[in-house]
Amino acid sequence: MKKTLLTLLLAGSAICTAQITTSTEYTPAELITDIFWGPGTGSVANISSTSAINFSDINSLGYFNSNGSSFPFDQGVILSTGNIALAPGPNVTIQSAGGWPGDAGLSQLVMESAASQNATMLEFDFAAITNQLSFNYIYASEEYGIYQCTYADGFAIILTDLGSGTSVNLGVVPGTTVPVSVNTVRNSLYNSSCPSQNHQYFDEYYTASNSSAPINFNGQTVPMTVTAALIPGHQYHLKFAIADRMDAVYDSALFLEAGAFGIPPTNYITLASNGYTLCNEESTVLSVNVDESYQFAWTLNGDVVENADSNSLTANEAGTYTVTVTLPNSDFSQTFEYFIADANETSLIYDESICLDFASGSVETPYVMSTGLAAENYTFRWTYNNVALAGATGKSFTASQQGEYQVTATDIVSGCMITSTAIVTQSSVASPIGIGYLINGQEVTFQVEGLGVYLYTLDGGFAQESNVFADVEYGTHTFTVSDANGCGTLTFTIDTTIPNAPEGDFTQTANEGDTLADLEVIGQNIQWYDNPGAAGKSANETDDTALPMSTLLTDGSTYYASQTINGVESLERLPVTVEFSLGTEQKVFSGFIYFPNPVADVLALSNVNEIQQVNVYNLLGQSVYSTRVTGTSIEINLSALLPGVYLVKVTSSEKEKVIKIVKE
């Protein structure tokens, strides 16, 4: 017996849930077709297996899932030399199940003909649809650590070309023909009796104290990638085999990643003669680089080309050709496109704009003019404003300034020449003038500048050429100014919400001769009115006109303040009642009376002190009547005034008093 079996007793140990799970719910055929064999990879045949279930009541072949653990593969197929039910971590026991036969071929291939036991095998035939085989696996074993210097279970991944009968073992150390095992991939940190071997391919060593170990094996390799050259259309046989060496203890396992075979890359099949130019009724041969084991369907400008079912086609007219390549008895299908130009009709480059930074004039996005032709089939000559561009001999050219560009492409084989011209203009993202917009009530006008033609949108709606938006609903809106040439977008977030009335004291003390400008309110763009009615209407909608800030205050009068924010005036107004403070003015006019009010013609004024002057103003602050007088009781004739509200300023003893009257 090669080893002494160790029994680990972990009293009261806590088992972590971050471990893989295993299952026998899939048949061997399903493990290949549903798990290992990726979608769109064709068909497999002759699937067979040998495992513990053929000889006992345990199973050494099945499905695994990472179950959210740290195991590198999400899911896949597991082949073990023991019971896969014991494979999930943590590593708290030594797996040593078994007692079924080994495999003589595997013993000879990787065990130097030593006897083997507990062989688990999974194998099948397949038809190659690409020129390369590639998939990933991980090898894990209980022999890591104590036995990694002496004994090694063995496994092999054997690929056989059924046509030639040639076989190769793919389960080897990368770049060598040495089979992977605990002897050939090991780290001396876990057994110093022997030096490390290819330790860069060893991944993890799990101790019994590691409760998060995803598998119940002492160690594992890194994910290993198998690659092998194939011949498309050939039939191959792939065999996975693993077995214990000499005895049935200290098990090992092979983990195969799910979906290993995928759809071939789009560059697997290459094109020939693409980008040819026809002239003088010539023709060219289009072809793909796969043999007649594939099927082919050709089209020209979307129409099926009759009787075209080989890997090549003679094209004698310009247009867009496609070929769809499929592999019989598989899901493989790819479509490739050819463009055949007509020298007399083909445009290679087109009018376009370059994008500049408006402020600096520097180029932000140049225009890459590409002919779309194959550089190996043509020579190229470029000009700018009819002057040859030095060094410009490629199939494309990057324009960084506006002007006229021209390219002449000459077919190397036929000598056909295609000349194409493009006008390149310059454009830019819009740049705001000031804040970039004006608001007048529900009308928003944008003020931008730049090199482009601009389109304007409101809240993602339809684009318009006008920079003015009328009847914008009150609220917060997103406006964009986009360059029609694609150079970019300027975005504004604008608030057109109706503001509240300004804030301030409802009653304020003033002195004789003070004006509206002396009242104190908090707000923006304050306007004063003589009534509380709706504000913000234009003059042609209402006679509700704001008072001049120079309007003289009258004792006991109430004035109404609005504020305007972002061009929108508040609908509500703050009422402010004026009360004159006691002072010299009140003593001068202590016995002052006037009547009648409203007045039709003559207004009588009386005061204990002599009145010296009377001035009458309209609400716009314009003087409409003035007279110098002498006396304590006077009359003034206002018959010439139009009906309305007026302010009368009375001067006595060099003091002034303002009253409000209504002229009938």
TIMAR-198347 format. One line per 3 residues: number of its first residue (from 1); their letters; for each residue x negated, y, z of C-alpha. Coordinates in nm, 3 decimals, decimal comma. Last residue first. Layout:
REM TIMAR-198347
NUM	A	X Y Z | ... .
This chain:
REM TIMAR-198347
664	EKV	6,333 11,361 -1,195 | 5,983 11,425 -1,058 | 5,888 11,192 -0,771 .
661	IKI	5,650 11,328 -0,511 | 5,337 11,205 -0,333 | 5,162 11,433 -0,084 .
658	VKE	4,797 11,528 -0,052 | 4,665 11,764 0,218 | 4,355 11,975 0,189 .
655	KES	4,160 12,199 0,428 | 3,995 12,530 0,337 | 4,242 12,713 0,566 .
652	STV	4,523 12,573 0,354 | 4,501 12,373 0,028 | 4,794 12,157 -0,094 .
649	KVL	4,728 11,861 -0,326 | 5,043 11,726 -0,496 | 5,031 11,371 -0,635 .
646	YVG	5,282 11,282 -0,904 | 5,527 10,999 -0,983 | 5,737 11,028 -1,297 .
643	PLL	5,968 11,249 -1,502 | 5,782 11,479 -1,738 | 5,664 11,811 -1,599 .
640	ASL	5,789 12,145 -1,730 | 6,049 12,182 -1,455 | 5,780 12,184 -1,186 .
637	NIE	5,839 12,539 -1,058 | 5,652 12,606 -0,736 | 5,804 12,759 -0,424 .
634	IST	5,622 12,918 -0,131 | 5,649 12,946 0,245 | 5,337 13,024 0,453 .
631	GTV	5,199 13,274 0,206 | 4,937 13,341 -0,057 | 4,926 13,145 -0,386 .
628	RTS	4,681 13,009 -0,641 | 4,837 12,775 -0,900 | 4,761 12,444 -1,066 .
625	YVS	4,969 12,200 -1,272 | 4,898 11,881 -1,478 | 4,556 11,780 -1,341 .
622	QGL	4,467 11,425 -1,453 | 4,407 11,165 -1,184 | 4,569 10,883 -1,383 .
619	LNY	4,859 10,892 -1,138 | 4,948 11,247 -1,248 | 4,798 11,540 -1,063 .
616	VNV	4,949 11,862 -0,913 | 4,731 12,136 -0,758 | 4,854 12,399 -0,502 .
613	QQI	4,639 12,678 -0,359 | 4,624 12,922 -0,061 | 4,893 12,814 0,184 .
610	ENV	4,889 13,025 0,502 | 4,916 12,836 0,827 | 5,244 12,735 0,985 .
607	NSL	5,330 12,551 0,661 | 5,614 12,549 0,407 | 5,639 12,410 0,052 .
604	ALV	5,948 12,419 -0,171 | 5,953 12,224 -0,500 | 6,156 12,375 -0,783 .
601	DAV	6,277 12,178 -1,088 | 6,427 11,829 -1,040 | 6,257 11,713 -0,720 .
598	PNP	6,269 11,367 -0,562 | 6,182 11,485 -0,302 | 6,336 11,819 -0,210 .
595	FYI	6,153 11,943 -0,016 | 5,819 12,002 0,160 | 5,714 12,040 0,526 .
592	FGS	5,388 12,134 0,701 | 5,405 12,222 1,069 | 5,084 12,044 1,177 .
589	FVK	4,908 12,117 0,846 | 4,602 12,295 0,988 | 4,610 12,080 1,302 .
586	QET	4,630 11,762 1,091 | 4,333 11,868 0,880 | 4,126 11,945 1,192 .
583	GLS	4,153 11,585 1,305 | 4,384 11,288 1,365 | 4,309 10,992 1,136 .
580	FEV	4,518 10,945 0,825 | 4,704 10,614 0,796 | 4,684 10,424 0,468 .
577	TVP	4,880 10,103 0,409 | 4,690 9,827 0,222 | 4,884 9,555 0,038 .
574	LRE	4,662 9,278 -0,110 | 4,783 9,171 -0,453 | 4,892 8,834 -0,592 .
571	LSE	4,855 8,746 -0,959 | 4,478 8,754 -0,938 | 4,299 8,865 -1,252 .
568	VGN	4,109 8,619 -1,475 | 3,800 8,749 -1,656 | 3,566 8,514 -1,474 .
565	ITQ	3,698 8,656 -1,144 | 3,930 8,962 -1,129 | 4,056 9,102 -0,797 .
562	SAY	4,386 9,272 -0,709 | 4,457 9,556 -0,464 | 4,795 9,715 -0,373 .
559	YTS	4,836 10,065 -0,222 | 5,074 10,164 0,057 | 5,133 10,532 0,143 .
556	GDT	5,157 10,659 0,504 | 4,912 10,948 0,452 | 4,822 11,003 0,090 .
553	LLT	4,500 10,881 -0,071 | 4,354 11,070 -0,364 | 4,307 10,863 -0,683 .
550	SMP	3,938 10,859 -0,782 | 3,946 10,477 -0,822 | 4,188 10,532 -1,106 .
547	LAT	4,518 10,347 -1,059 | 4,582 10,023 -1,253 | 4,866 10,029 -1,503 .
544	DDT	5,192 9,832 -1,466 | 5,358 9,973 -1,779 | 5,400 9,618 -1,900 .
541	ENA	5,333 9,391 -2,199 | 5,160 9,641 -2,428 | 4,926 9,743 -2,146 .
538	SKG	4,805 9,390 -2,086 | 4,923 9,182 -1,794 | 4,682 9,087 -1,514 .
535	AAG	4,891 9,175 -1,216 | 5,239 9,071 -1,113 | 5,417 9,337 -0,897 .
532	PND	5,300 9,465 -0,556 | 5,327 9,835 -0,651 | 5,103 10,145 -0,659 .
529	YWQ	4,810 9,953 -0,807 | 4,440 9,920 -0,730 | 4,172 9,717 -0,912 .
526	INQ	3,882 9,529 -0,752 | 3,620 9,363 -0,977 | 3,530 9,097 -0,721 .
523	GIV	3,662 9,061 -0,368 | 3,645 9,193 -0,012 | 3,844 9,509 0,062 .
520	ELD	3,742 9,849 0,206 | 3,924 10,168 0,102 | 3,698 10,464 0,018 .
517	ALT	3,715 10,408 -0,359 | 4,090 10,459 -0,339 | 4,022 10,824 -0,256 .
514	DGE	3,959 11,026 0,062 | 4,063 11,395 0,064 | 4,241 11,382 0,401 .
511	NAT	4,077 11,112 0,607 | 4,140 10,739 0,609 | 4,245 10,463 0,850 .
508	QTF	4,329 10,120 0,710 | 4,630 9,894 0,756 | 4,651 9,555 0,577 .
505	DGE	4,288 9,485 0,654 | 4,096 9,306 0,378 | 4,081 9,007 0,146 .
502	PAN	4,120 9,000 -0,232 | 4,424 8,825 -0,380 | 4,367 8,464 -0,483 .
499	PIT	4,195 8,370 -0,806 | 4,365 8,210 -1,106 | 4,141 7,918 -1,212 .
496	TDI	3,949 7,971 -1,537 | 3,642 7,775 -1,422 | 3,390 7,698 -1,695 .
493	TFT	3,158 7,396 -1,728 | 2,940 7,460 -2,031 | 2,755 7,209 -2,248 .
490	LTG	2,503 7,275 -2,528 | 2,474 6,988 -2,775 | 2,195 6,852 -2,992 .
487	CGN	2,012 6,860 -3,322 | 2,282 6,667 -3,505 | 2,317 6,887 -3,813 .
484	ADS	2,656 7,020 -3,699 | 2,490 7,151 -3,382 | 2,729 7,105 -3,094 .
481	VTF	2,872 7,367 -2,857 | 3,057 7,188 -2,580 | 3,323 7,312 -2,337 .
478	THT	3,413 7,140 -2,012 | 3,710 7,283 -1,825 | 3,808 7,382 -1,469 .
475	GYE	4,159 7,523 -1,427 | 4,403 7,763 -1,593 | 4,512 7,637 -1,933 .
472	VDA	4,329 7,790 -2,226 | 4,571 7,996 -2,434 | 4,303 8,100 -2,682 .
469	FVN	3,966 7,938 -2,754 | 3,722 8,150 -2,957 | 3,397 8,022 -3,110 .
466	SEQ	3,578 7,916 -3,427 | 3,441 7,615 -3,615 | 3,654 7,364 -3,427 .
463	AFG	3,587 7,020 -3,282 | 3,884 6,813 -3,170 | 3,912 6,741 -2,799 .
460	GDL	3,640 6,637 -2,553 | 3,747 6,889 -2,287 | 3,731 7,184 -2,529 .
457	TYL	3,515 7,153 -2,839 | 3,306 7,394 -3,047 | 3,114 7,327 -3,368 .
454	YVG	2,792 7,502 -3,455 | 2,596 7,567 -3,774 | 2,230 7,577 -3,688 .
451	LGE	1,939 7,814 -3,637 | 2,046 7,953 -3,302 | 2,267 8,200 -3,118 .
448	VQF	2,544 8,172 -2,867 | 2,833 8,386 -2,738 | 3,142 8,177 -2,672 .
445	TVE	3,484 8,339 -2,633 | 3,734 8,204 -2,378 | 4,092 8,337 -2,376 .
442	QGN	4,324 8,257 -2,084 | 4,249 8,577 -1,897 | 3,957 8,733 -2,079 .
439	ILY	3,656 8,510 -2,032 | 3,324 8,574 -2,204 | 3,063 8,310 -2,288 .
436	GIG	2,696 8,219 -2,311 | 2,571 8,332 -1,971 | 2,352 8,587 -2,148 .
433	IPS	2,340 8,480 -2,511 | 2,335 8,100 -2,490 | 2,105 7,898 -2,719 .
430	AVS	2,261 7,649 -2,962 | 2,050 7,341 -3,036 | 1,842 7,388 -3,347 .
427	SQT	1,837 7,366 -3,725 | 1,590 7,351 -4,012 | 1,648 7,250 -4,371 .
424	VIA	1,493 6,970 -4,576 | 1,593 6,941 -4,941 | 1,526 6,590 -5,072 .
421	TST	1,404 6,470 -5,412 | 1,367 6,120 -5,560 | 1,145 5,986 -5,837 .
418	IMC	1,144 5,614 -5,917 | 0,872 5,481 -6,146 | 0,860 5,137 -6,307 .
415	GSV	0,508 5,006 -6,359 | 0,639 4,650 -6,360 | 0,403 4,489 -6,110 .
412	IDT	0,286 4,779 -5,892 | 0,628 4,948 -5,893 | 0,564 5,322 -5,879 .
409	ATV	0,737 5,534 -5,614 | 0,751 5,910 -5,673 | 0,845 6,119 -5,372 .
406	QYE	0,971 6,477 -5,360 | 1,012 6,725 -5,076 | 1,175 7,067 -5,102 .
403	GQQ	1,149 7,300 -4,801 | 1,181 7,312 -4,426 | 0,895 7,215 -4,198 .
400	SAT	0,800 6,904 -4,000 | 0,865 6,634 -4,261 | 0,737 6,287 -4,173 .
397	FSK	0,654 6,073 -4,476 | 0,746 5,715 -4,565 | 0,636 5,449 -4,813 .
394	GTA	0,276 5,563 -4,773 | 0,052 5,773 -4,997 | 0,059 6,113 -4,825 .
391	GAL	-0,317 6,177 -4,789 | -0,294 6,524 -4,943 | 0,062 6,636 -5,007 .
388	AVN	0,091 6,735 -5,373 | 0,242 7,081 -5,431 | 0,587 7,103 -5,594 .
385	NYT	0,747 7,257 -5,281 | 0,611 6,960 -5,086 | 0,491 6,660 -5,288 .
382	WRF	0,461 6,286 -5,216 | 0,304 6,009 -5,427 | 0,368 5,639 -5,352 .
379	TYN	0,232 5,308 -5,477 | 0,465 5,010 -5,470 | 0,502 4,636 -5,397 .
376	EAA	0,292 4,605 -5,080 | 0,462 4,907 -4,927 | 0,803 4,741 -4,948 .
373	LGT	1,066 5,004 -5,025 | 1,296 5,169 -4,771 | 1,195 5,510 -4,905 .
370	SMV	1,154 5,652 -4,558 | 1,176 6,023 -4,482 | 1,107 6,078 -4,112 .
367	YPT	1,264 6,413 -4,030 | 1,099 6,594 -3,738 | 1,269 6,627 -3,398 .
364	EVS	1,138 6,890 -3,154 | 0,946 7,115 -3,393 | 0,823 7,436 -3,230 .
361	GSA	1,005 7,762 -3,302 | 0,947 7,878 -2,946 | 1,296 7,998 -2,846 .
358	FDL	1,500 7,802 -3,098 | 1,327 7,469 -3,033 | 1,341 7,311 -3,375 .
355	CIS	1,532 7,018 -3,523 | 1,461 6,901 -3,878 | 1,751 6,879 -4,120 .
352	EDY	1,837 6,632 -4,396 | 1,875 6,596 -4,772 | 1,807 6,241 -4,888 .
349	ILS	1,521 6,009 -4,977 | 1,504 5,702 -5,203 | 1,776 5,774 -5,455 .
346	TEN	1,808 5,499 -5,718 | 1,978 5,540 -6,053 | 1,717 5,520 -6,329 .
343	ADA	1,466 5,298 -6,147 | 1,738 5,056 -6,046 | 1,667 4,909 -5,702 .
340	IFY	1,699 4,552 -5,575 | 1,779 4,532 -5,206 | 1,764 4,193 -5,037 .
337	EFT	1,962 4,082 -4,732 | 1,936 3,777 -4,508 | 2,209 3,571 -4,342 .
334	QSF	2,146 3,309 -4,075 | 2,329 2,989 -3,985 | 2,226 2,708 -3,746 .
331	DSN	2,518 2,527 -3,582 | 2,397 2,190 -3,701 | 2,499 1,894 -3,917 .
328	PLT	2,369 2,061 -4,233 | 2,135 2,357 -4,183 | 2,263 2,694 -4,302 .
325	VTV	2,104 2,983 -4,493 | 2,320 3,274 -4,606 | 2,166 3,474 -4,891 .
322	TYT	2,246 3,836 -4,955 | 2,186 4,060 -5,256 | 2,235 4,436 -5,265 .
319	GAE	2,228 4,587 -5,612 | 2,028 4,614 -5,932 | 2,061 4,359 -6,210 .
316	NAT	1,850 4,068 -6,331 | 1,802 3,878 -6,006 | 1,673 3,522 -6,039 .
313	LSN	1,769 3,331 -5,726 | 1,572 3,111 -5,487 | 1,645 2,869 -5,201 .
310	SDA	1,908 2,687 -5,407 | 2,288 2,716 -5,420 | 2,360 2,982 -5,682 .
307	NEV	2,626 2,820 -5,905 | 2,844 3,133 -5,888 | 2,711 3,443 -5,714 .
304	VDG	2,972 3,532 -5,452 | 3,068 3,901 -5,444 | 2,959 4,128 -5,158 .
301	NLT	2,728 4,349 -5,366 | 2,564 4,035 -5,503 | 2,616 3,717 -5,299 .
298	WAF	2,415 3,396 -5,248 | 2,497 3,076 -5,051 | 2,218 2,838 -4,948 .
295	QYS	2,203 2,497 -4,779 | 1,897 2,369 -4,593 | 1,708 2,043 -4,661 .
292	EDV	1,617 2,217 -4,988 | 1,309 2,377 -4,839 | 1,256 2,694 -4,639 .
289	NVS	1,061 3,011 -4,728 | 1,338 3,223 -4,880 | 1,354 3,344 -5,240 .
286	LVT	1,436 3,630 -5,477 | 1,297 3,611 -5,830 | 1,275 3,928 -6,039 .
283	SEE	1,430 4,047 -6,365 | 1,352 4,307 -6,633 | 1,610 4,501 -6,831 .
280	NCL	1,371 4,790 -6,900 | 1,361 4,874 -6,528 | 1,420 4,683 -6,209 .
277	TYG	1,272 4,781 -5,873 | 1,186 4,518 -5,610 | 1,258 4,576 -5,239 .
274	NSA	1,247 4,211 -5,132 | 1,032 3,978 -5,342 | 1,012 3,710 -5,068 .
271	LTI	1,198 3,700 -4,741 | 1,105 3,524 -4,419 | 1,298 3,265 -4,218 .
268	YNT	1,192 3,266 -3,853 | 1,226 3,644 -3,828 | 1,580 3,622 -3,693 .
265	PPI	1,464 3,403 -3,407 | 1,592 3,043 -3,404 | 1,902 2,987 -3,186 .
262	GFA	1,801 2,854 -2,848 | 1,654 2,530 -2,710 | 1,591 2,530 -2,337 .
259	GAE	1,948 2,602 -2,239 | 1,889 2,468 -1,887 | 1,539 2,451 -1,740 .
256	LFL	1,397 2,100 -1,691 | 1,292 2,000 -1,335 | 1,062 1,694 -1,306 .
253	ASD	1,047 1,521 -0,970 | 0,804 1,340 -0,739 | 0,851 1,088 -0,459 .
250	YVA	0,619 1,000 -0,171 | 0,690 0,626 -0,158 | 0,763 0,360 -0,420 .
247	DMR	0,416 0,214 -0,474 | 0,165 0,183 -0,763 | 0,219 0,530 -0,917 .
244	DAI	0,575 0,657 -0,889 | 0,746 0,729 -1,221 | 0,849 1,011 -1,462 .
241	AFK	0,967 1,000 -1,825 | 1,112 1,262 -2,066 | 1,139 1,148 -2,428 .
238	LHY	1,193 1,355 -2,744 | 1,246 1,185 -3,083 | 1,217 1,387 -3,403 .
235	QHG	1,386 1,408 -3,744 | 1,246 1,654 -3,998 | 1,460 1,935 -4,141 .
232	PIL	1,232 2,212 -4,024 | 0,878 2,080 -3,958 | 0,791 2,125 -3,593 .
229	AAT	0,495 2,273 -3,403 | 0,495 2,222 -3,026 | 0,541 2,441 -2,721 .
226	VTM	0,607 2,345 -2,359 | 0,618 2,625 -2,104 | 0,534 2,557 -1,738 .
223	PVT	0,724 2,726 -1,456 | 0,471 2,741 -1,170 | 0,390 2,409 -1,014 .
220	QGN	0,556 2,264 -0,704 | 0,473 2,159 -0,349 | 0,571 1,957 -0,044 .
217	FNI	0,911 1,859 -0,183 | 1,255 1,910 -0,028 | 1,345 2,207 -0,250 .
214	PAS	1,453 2,569 -0,195 | 1,224 2,630 0,104 | 1,412 2,883 0,318 .
211	SNS	1,359 2,700 0,648 | 0,981 2,708 0,611 | 0,873 2,527 0,928 .
208	ATY	0,839 2,193 0,748 | 0,581 2,346 0,516 | 0,638 2,429 0,151 .
205	YED	0,349 2,482 -0,091 | 0,434 2,706 -0,385 | 0,303 2,788 -0,734 .
202	FYQ	0,020 2,580 -0,878 | -0,060 2,676 -1,238 | -0,339 2,918 -1,143 .
199	HNQ	-0,484 2,634 -0,933 | -0,617 2,463 -1,246 | -0,801 2,222 -1,012 .
196	SPC	-0,894 2,324 -0,659 | -1,177 2,143 -0,490 | -1,134 1,824 -0,287 .
193	SSN	-1,118 1,743 0,085 | -0,992 2,096 0,155 | -0,628 1,996 0,132 .
190	YLS	-0,360 2,269 0,127 | -0,589 2,563 0,055 | -0,762 2,335 -0,200 .
187	NRV	-0,497 2,427 -0,459 | -0,374 2,167 -0,708 | -0,293 2,109 -1,078 .
184	TNV	-0,496 1,814 -1,211 | -0,466 1,577 -0,913 | -0,105 1,668 -0,827 .
181	SVP	-0,018 1,588 -1,189 | -0,015 1,755 -1,535 | -0,163 1,537 -1,808 .
178	VTT	-0,499 1,656 -1,953 | -0,480 1,724 -2,330 | -0,595 2,082 -2,282 .
175	GPV	-0,493 2,441 -2,364 | -0,211 2,441 -2,108 | -0,234 2,146 -1,863 .
172	VGL	-0,030 1,867 -2,019 | 0,332 1,752 -2,035 | 0,345 1,773 -2,417 .
169	NVS	0,238 1,414 -2,481 | 0,207 1,356 -2,856 | 0,353 1,094 -3,092 .
166	TGS	0,303 1,031 -3,466 | 0,553 0,789 -3,625 | 0,526 0,975 -3,956 .
163	GLD	0,894 1,021 -4,023 | 1,019 0,979 -3,668 | 0,789 1,258 -3,549 .
160	TLI	0,753 1,171 -3,180 | 0,747 1,414 -2,887 | 0,661 1,265 -2,545 .
157	IAF	0,708 1,463 -2,227 | 0,515 1,263 -1,966 | 0,521 1,205 -1,592 .
154	GDA	0,286 1,048 -1,340 | 0,257 1,001 -0,967 | -0,086 1,096 -0,841 .
151	YTC	-0,310 0,953 -0,574 | -0,640 1,071 -0,433 | -0,704 1,442 -0,384 .
148	QYI	-0,337 1,556 -0,379 | -0,255 1,296 -0,112 | -0,221 1,506 0,208 .
145	GYE	-0,121 1,836 0,042 | 0,090 1,775 -0,265 | 0,202 1,409 -0,274 .
142	ESA	0,566 1,506 -0,201 | 0,586 1,629 -0,560 | 0,725 1,901 -0,788 .
139	YIY	0,678 1,956 -1,164 | 0,852 2,257 -1,320 | 0,978 2,277 -1,681 .
136	NFS	1,026 2,525 -1,966 | 1,123 2,494 -2,334 | 0,977 2,547 -2,684 .
133	LQN	0,978 2,354 -3,010 | 0,862 2,541 -3,319 | 0,915 2,545 -3,695 .
130	TIA	1,288 2,582 -3,664 | 1,587 2,360 -3,747 | 1,433 2,034 -3,632 .
127	AFD	1,672 1,737 -3,634 | 1,715 1,562 -3,298 | 1,672 1,220 -3,137 .
124	FEL	1,717 1,148 -2,765 | 1,544 1,054 -2,437 | 1,589 1,053 -2,059 .
121	MTA	1,371 0,837 -1,834 | 1,342 0,766 -1,462 | 1,074 0,514 -1,356 .
118	NQS	1,089 0,391 -0,996 | 0,763 0,197 -1,005 | 0,431 0,213 -1,187 .
115	AAS	0,132 -0,017 -1,209 | -0,198 0,143 -1,306 | -0,266 0,155 -1,682 .
112	EMV	-0,478 0,474 -1,653 | -0,175 0,646 -1,503 | -0,084 0,895 -1,782 .
109	LQS	-0,031 0,699 -2,107 | -0,072 0,338 -1,993 | 0,157 0,376 -1,695 .
106	LGA	0,411 0,567 -1,909 | 0,420 0,285 -2,161 | 0,455 0,023 -1,887 .
103	DGP	0,756 0,193 -1,729 | 0,846 0,133 -1,363 | 1,109 -0,096 -1,214 .
100	WGG	1,350 -0,013 -0,928 | 1,265 0,007 -0,557 | 1,345 0,362 -0,463 .
97	ASQ	1,359 0,623 -0,191 | 1,049 0,781 -0,044 | 1,134 1,147 0,015 .
94	ITV	0,939 1,280 0,316 | 1,171 1,489 0,528 | 1,214 1,853 0,638 .
91	NPG	1,123 2,041 0,317 | 1,424 2,273 0,311 | 1,540 2,192 0,061 .
88	PAL	1,751 2,012 -0,200 | 1,588 1,695 -0,347 | 1,749 1,436 -0,116 .
85	AIN	2,059 1,389 -0,335 | 1,816 1,342 -0,627 | 1,722 1,000 -0,483 .
82	GTS	1,372 0,893 -0,576 | 1,130 0,899 -0,869 | 1,316 1,208 -0,988 .
79	LIV	1,448 1,357 -1,314 | 1,632 1,691 -1,267 | 1,824 1,875 -1,541 .
76	GQD	1,899 2,248 -1,540 | 2,006 2,549 -1,340 | 1,898 2,898 -1,235 .
73	FPF	1,528 2,815 -1,270 | 1,265 2,987 -1,050 | 1,380 2,843 -0,715 .
70	SSG	1,421 3,135 -0,472 | 1,771 3,027 -0,373 | 2,101 3,162 -0,506 .
67	NSN	2,241 2,814 -0,563 | 1,941 2,717 -0,781 | 2,156 2,458 -0,957 .
64	FYG	2,057 2,098 -1,035 | 2,202 1,828 -1,263 | 2,129 1,456 -1,266 .
61	LSN	1,888 1,163 -1,278 | 1,751 0,967 -0,979 | 2,082 0,826 -0,865 .
58	IDS	2,144 0,594 -0,570 | 2,358 0,279 -0,566 | 2,095 0,052 -0,718 .
55	FNI	1,949 -0,085 -1,044 | 2,098 0,117 -1,332 | 2,174 0,403 -1,092 .
52	AST	1,801 0,436 -1,029 | 1,736 0,567 -1,379 | 1,703 0,472 -1,745 .
49	SSI	1,845 0,699 -2,013 | 1,971 0,712 -2,370 | 2,080 0,973 -2,625 .
46	NAV	2,080 0,834 -2,981 | 2,174 1,163 -3,142 | 2,134 1,540 -3,118 .
43	SGT	2,311 1,812 -3,313 | 2,225 2,168 -3,402 | 2,074 2,443 -3,193 .
40	GPG	2,362 2,692 -3,170 | 2,389 2,664 -2,794 | 2,097 2,526 -2,590 .
37	WFI	2,024 2,156 -2,532 | 1,942 2,113 -2,164 | 2,285 2,156 -2,006 .
34	DTI	2,580 2,064 -2,230 | 2,425 1,835 -2,495 | 2,139 1,687 -2,292 .
31	LEA	2,292 1,654 -1,945 | 2,619 1,569 -2,119 | 2,461 1,258 -2,275 .
28	PTY	2,317 1,150 -1,940 | 2,664 1,188 -1,787 | 2,730 1,499 -1,580 .
25	ETS	2,887 1,497 -1,232 | 2,570 1,359 -1,070 | 2,498 1,677 -0,873 .
22	TTI	2,212 1,863 -0,709 | 2,206 2,185 -0,505 | 1,913 2,421 -0,459 .
19	QAT	1,836 2,577 -0,124 | 1,904 2,910 0,049 | 2,142 2,763 0,310 .
16	CIA	1,888 2,749 0,591 | 1,879 2,444 0,820 | 1,811 2,513 1,186 .
13	SGA	1,586 2,264 1,366 | 1,722 2,110 1,689 | 1,477 1,826 1,686 .
10	LLL	1,263 1,807 1,376 | 1,150 1,449 1,347 | 0,916 1,395 1,052 .
7	TLL	0,838 1,037 0,955 | 0,507 0,976 0,779 | 0,471 0,687 0,534 .
4	TKK	0,117 0,556 0,517 | -0,008 0,556 0,160 | -0,153 0,328 -0,106 .
1	M	0,000 0,000 0,000 .
